[in-house]
């Protein structure tokens, strides 16, 4: 009679545990790297999306610049008549801008007195108030979405003195 040799059964539990421990460290390290990258702003997709400047109706926003001190808008008049822009109100700015715009003209308006946070993306609505030929005041709402840049603009005051050597 042949004697059977008893082979030990493989320990599947130990094999599974060794597998989890070996690859578990790799997963933990990957999670830590992604966590640090997330808190450093690497995954902030808003930084990579282009901004927009839009207006509702007759006026058009061609271009813009958002800084921590001012916001500059390039506006086109598509109304078919000359208008007087009496104010541009932008949230986060205590200044306003005004001026005349002929039919089809493009003007740049700079709204000063802004205190915008450089660490965030600017997303808000603004209002342009204008008066047409009829003398009626109109308001057009627009949306501004973009990255805030650092500005080095400094407000200066000029003093003039009358020349006494006449």
HELIX and SHEET records of a PDB file:
HELIX    1   1 UNK A   12  UNK A   39  1                                  28    
HELIX    2   2 UNK A   45  UNK A   47  5                                   3    
SHEET    1   A 5 UNK A  52  UNK A  55  0                                        
SHEET    2   A 5 UNK A 137  UNK A 147 -1                                        
SHEET    3   A 5 UNK A 121  UNK A 131 -1                                        
SHEET    4   A 5 UNK A  83  UNK A  90 -1                                        
SHEET    5   A 5 UNK A  99  UNK A 101 -1                                        
SHEET    1   B 3 UNK A  59  UNK A  66  0                                        
SHEET    2   B 3 UNK A  71  UNK A  77 -1                                        
SHEET    3   B 3 UNK A 106  UNK A 111 -1                                        
END                                                                             
